[in-house]
């Protein structure tokens, strides 16, 4: 008998919503024109892009002219970091940039590259729940600070950062220091489904999002860039996307992103159901595996995220064992899951390397069913018991 497949890795990617796919389909075969062309085929593509841009702008409460479509959220993050630093270097400034120690590699790797180039960088620590202190943001701001980038919600542990409060601190600093050029960016990839992403309320200058995390297609991202923000492009060519991102637009993908973000609005009332499933799993795991430790904040946590350290059960082995049972989970970020290094996020919380290697991330989504959760909670203790026997783990 074929095993039931249960998908619990929604933070890595989401299945495309059938409604989204339906809206995208004509742009693969029927309306295939290049949107830069002036004939009717091309203009239909351009109109579709404009409509999608309006939808994203409406969701973020900004102007459509402030939305740039990219090939991914990673590309959007790179555009923010390299583009802003290069724009200030262009006017002879030596920039200082700030981020946290638990950001996605799409932020940390560009920071590391710029650091090697001699750019002044600050990596702010987080507390044991993964939250950056507002006071540390205040202390880190300097005369030559040009960028602060703080992830809205963490992809591994689900911790939600106080983005609005950070935005207020930066705004106050700029008022007190009129010559300050600080720009505030948040990677909101994990937040879009669940949190208020009104850019005016958050007081952010830039915000990144991704289609495939909100039941849209892979290969499409978007970046909010507040009007008047100067960024040097990192891709040059035909000058598409307001000269910010050259290259023929992925019309079908962009249409899919626009449709997906509309569905996010409609799905907001169902968030309570996901929170209920999340809390059920957390309580049950504490009951059946008393040594388990929840990573991240319980109160300031994404509705769909569960991340546990499960002593005696090595994370990679646990993910493989669960996959053999038909259950898809992860140990952390999908982008670095092939690496053998312990999670930099968990280490930043103060966990030992051994503890970090024994982590399991379960992320729920729109199509998760209660019967699937019950099945997982039945299988998990058996799998952990088996792995502990192999590792020789003994309870303390």
C-alpha positions, 0 to 999 in steps of 0.5 A: 500500500502506497504511503500517504504523502504529508507536506510540512515544509511550507517555509521552503516553498508552497504548492501553487494555488490552482486559482493562481495557475489558472490565471497564469496559463494564458501567458504561456501559450496564448498571450506570449508577447514580449511586453517591451514590444509595441504591437498588441501581443506585447501590449497585452503582456504589459497590461498584465504586468501593470495590473499585477504591479497594482495588486502588489502595491495595494497589498503593501499600501504603496504606489505601483511605481514603487514596485520592482519585479525581480527573478527572486527574493534573493535577487531583490535582496542583492539589489538592495544591498549592493545597489544602495552601497554602490549608490553611496560609493558613487558620491564618495561616501564610505558606507556603514551597513547593519543587519542581524546574525540570524538573517537569510543567506540572501542577506548575509552573503552579500554583507560578507562580500562587501565586508571583504571589500572593505565596507563597514558592516555590523551584525547585531546579536539576538536574544535567546528567542531570536529577537534583536533589541531596539537599544542595539539598533539605536547604538549601532546607528552612525553618521555614515550608516546607509542601510539597516536590513532586518528580517521581518520573520525568520525562516527557520525559527519563525521569530517576528522582529519588531519592525515597526518599532525599528522603523520608528527608531530610525525615523527619529534618528533621521529627524535628529540628524538631518544629514542622515542617509539611512535606509531601512529594509526588511526581508518580508518573504516569510511574513507576507502570508500572516503579518501586516505588511503595510509599508507606511505603518512599518516605516520601511524604505524597502521590502522584499517578497517572493511569489513561491512562498505565497502559493505563487510560482517560483522564479519571481520576486518583488521589491518595494522601493520608496520613491526617491530612494537611489539604488544602482542596478546590478543587472544592466540591459534594456532598462526594464522595471524603471531601469532597475532590473533589465531583462525581459519580464517573466509575464506569466510569473508576474501575473501569478505573483499578482494573483497569489497576493490577492489570495493572501488577502482572502485567506487571512481569516483562516490564520487562526486555524493554522495557529490552532494546528501549530499549538497542538503540535507544540503541546503534543511534542512537549508531552511525548518528547519531554526533552524537546526544546522549542527554538524561537519565541512562543509569543512573537512567532509566525502562525505556521512555524514549529522548530524543536531541538530533539536531543539524540535525534540528528536533524538530517537523519530525522528528516530522511527517516520522516521522508521515508514515512512520507512526511516532508519536513526540514532542519532549517533553511532549504537554501542551505539544507545540503550543507553539513554546518549547524544552523547559524540561526540556532547558534545565534540563539546560544545553542551548542553545535550538538543541539543545533544539529538535532533540530527539526522544523515543521511549517504548516500551510493553507492545505495542511489537514488535522488528520495529517497532523495526527498522523505525524504525531503518531509517527514522530515518537517512533522515529525518534526512538529508533534514531536515539537507539542508533545514537546511544542517547540516554535521557538526562 
